[in-house]
């Protein structure tokens, strides 16, 4: 990823999309990447050697903050590079988010453990009470006075924990209508260990627009179904994983890793980039033809 010259006064929505900008204070540094209204903040902590990565849609986050009267309308047009630390803390501490900022509320849960030093690379399986390859979640029907009824899959080992998550990390007006426990795949499961033809459903934690995503592996191909959230109908696409990662990496859309190191978390990142840069177009970009299909 090309390092671009950063000026604290630069407006976030004017940042170049082909590179990253670094902002630092006395303790940490944050690398900022932009794709449209989506941003990725990678905050490196030298003392621990860890990096906290937050991916979010600025437009959607601002909408929720405006709805809750935290900021004035159109304030996102005024955000500058010097404001990224404040935005990062909003993502970590925000506790009134609706399902539209599920990614941010999920990161709040993760970040608390991360700063306490109790997280692991397999934090989803640990938090959810799974076996490392699976996690326990609840398919939960929620009610909001403004948004009405909606379904969200919430990771929790028990009913009590589910209720705590909704109380602490969802909008204060959200109420649980019903729920059903189910087993889902952990982000740490290696792609190479996926059984051919078997569906693996994961909670989406790096895309604000959908609730879950289901994967199926068949030979060199990954078949994906994006479900819930702002997707009224499931969105299906498929792609040759290794081939498409190479092209996306060459274009600096994603970091390339060996196939043996790819896990479900990485696959969700790849899937998001495929959706944004390949299959969401009315016509597949020429360089991706033969390695991606927008329906299956």
N, C-alpha and C positions, 0 to 999 in steps of 0.2 A: 504494500500500500504506500503510495507516494505521500511524503510529508510535505504539506503546503504551508506557506508562511502565514502565521496567525497574527491577527491584530485584535485586541480585546474589544474594539468598537465595531467589529464586523457583525452584521446581522445574521442570525442563524439561517433564515430563509434565503440568504444570498450566498451561502457557502457553496463552493464547488462540490460536485458529486463524485469526482474522480480523484479522491485523495482523502487525507485526514488532517485535522488541525489539533495541536497540542496546547492545552491550557494548564498551568501549574500554579500551586501555592507553596507554602513552606513545607507541607507534609506529603502531598500527593500530586499526581498529574492525571489529567483526563484527556484521552484522545477522542475527538469528535468526528463522526462520519455522518454524512447525510445522503438520503435517497428520497427525493420528493419531500413529503412532510414527515417521513420516518427518520429517526436519528438513533445512532448507537453511541453510547458513552462507555468507554473502557477506562476505568479509574484504577490506576496502579498504586499500591501501597508498598513503598520500599522496605519498611520495617518488617513486614510479613512476607513480602515477595508475592503477594496475591493481587489479582486483578478482578474487580467487580464490573461485570458487563451488564448494561441496561439497554434494552431496545424498546423503543416506544414510538407512538405516533403523536407528534406534537399537537397537531390539529385536534385530535380526539381528546387528548389530555386537557388542552386549553378549554375545550367545550365543556368538559365536566367541571373544571374550576370556575368557569363563568356561571354555569348553572348553580353552583353552590356559593356564588357571590364572593369568591376568593380573589378574583381579578376582574378588570374591566373587559368588555368585549373588544376583540381584535388586538388584545395586548400581545399576542404571539408575534405580531409584526414588529414589535419593539425589542424582542429578546435578542441579546448580543452574546458573543463568545464569553464575555466577562460574567454572564449570568448562568453559565452551565453548572457551577457548583450549587447555586440555589435550586436549579431545576433538578439536579441529582438528588438533593435532599428532599424535595417534594415527592419524588418517586419513592424514596425510602420511607418517608414518614407519613405519607398521605393515607388517611384512614376513613375517608368518606367517599371513596370511589365507588362507582357503579360497575356493572359487568363490562362496561365499555372500556374500563381501564384495568381489566383483570390482570394483565401482565404486570402492571405497576403494583397491584395489591399482592400478587404472588411474590414479587421481588421483596416486598416489605417483610413477609414471613421469612424468606430466605436470607435477607440481609441481616436480620436480627441474629440469626444463628451464625452467619458469616463473620460479623464483627465480634461475636462472643468466642469465635474460634472453635465452635462445635460442629461446623459443617463438614461434609466429606464430598468427594467427587460424585458420590452416589446419594446426594442429600434427599432426592425425592423418594427413593425407596426407604431410606431411614425414617424420614418424617412420616411417611404413609403407612409404616408398619408392614411393608412387603418383605420379600426375600432377597432384595437386591436386583432381581430381574422383573419383579412386579411390584405394584403398590396398591394400597387399599384406598378407594375413593367412593364418593356418593354422587349418584346422579340426582341432582337436587332441583326441585321446582320451587322457584322463588317468586315473590310478589313485591312489586314496587308501585307506590301510588301514582307515579307519573308514567313509568314504562310498562306497567301491567305485569303479566306473568311471563317468565322466561326460565329456561333450563340452563343450569351450569354444573359441570362436573367439578367437584371440590375434593382435593386430597385430604384425607383425615383417617386415622386408624380406628376411631370410635364415633358413635353418635354424639357424645359429649364434646369431643374435639370439633366435630362439624359445626355444632351450635356456637362454639367459641370463635371459630374462624369467621362465621357469618356476622356475629356480634362485633368482633374486633376489626375486621378487615373489609367489610362491605358497608354500603351506605346505611346510615342509622335508621332509615325508614324501610329497609328490606326485611321481609319476613319469610320464613321457611313454610311452604305449603305442604310438601311431601318430599321424601327422599328414599333412595334405594341403593344399598351397598353393592359395589361391583369391583372386580379386580381389573387393573389396567397395567400397561407395560411401563416399566421404569425407564427413565432416560439413559440409564447406564448400560442397558442391554446392547451388546454388539450386533451390528448389522449382519456380520458373518454367522452369528448364532441364530438368526431368524429361521424358522422352519418354512420351507418353500410352500407357498399357497395359504399359509395361516395368516389371519388378520391380527394385527397388533394395534390397539387403540391407545393413544397417549393424550394426556391433558396438554393443551397448547399453552406454552408459557413464554413464547417469544414472538407471538403475533397477537395483537390486541383485537383482531376482528373475528376470530373463531373460537369455539369452545374446545373441541377436540380434533384430532387428526388420526386417521386410520391408515396403516401401511400394510402392504402385502408384497412379498418378494417372489419374483418368478424369474429365475436365471439372472441375467444382467439387469433386469428391469425392476423398478420400484413402482407399484401402483398405489396412489394416494387418494384419500377422500377427505376433504376438509369439511368439517361439520359444525353446525350451531353458531352461536353468537350472531354476528351480522349476516351470516349466510343462511337465508331462508330455505334454500335448497342446497344439498351437498354439492361441492365442486370437485370434480374428478379429473385427474391428469396422471400421466405416467412418463417415466424417463429412464434412460440408461444411466445408472448412478455414476459409475466411474468416469464415463465419457463426458457427462454433463458437468461434473465437478471440475474436470480439467479445463473446460472452456470457461466456466464461471470464474475459476481461479485466475486464468490468464487475463480476464477482464477486471480483476481485482474486486469481484463481487463477494468472494468468499475465500477463506484460507483452505488450501488443499492439504489433506491428510491422507496417509495410506489407508487402503480399504480395511485392513485388519484393525485399525484404530477407530473406525467410524462407529458411533453409537446412535441411539435413537435421538438424543439431544442434538447431535450434529446433523442427523437426517432431517430433523424439523427445520433447522437453519437452511439446509440445502433446499428443502421443499418450498420454503418461503421465497428464496431467491429465484427458484424456477418459476414460481407463480408470478412474481413481480417482473421478471426480466425475459420470460420465455412464453409461457402458456397463456397468460392473461391478454396477450395481444390478439387482435382479430385475425392476424396471420402470423404464423410462427416465423421468427427471424431466421434468415437463410442459414446462418452458421449453426443453428440448433436442429435443423431438419434431419430426420432419421434417428434422432436420439430423444425426442420428446413428442408426446401426443396430448392434446388438450382435453380429450374425453376418452373414456374406456367403457 
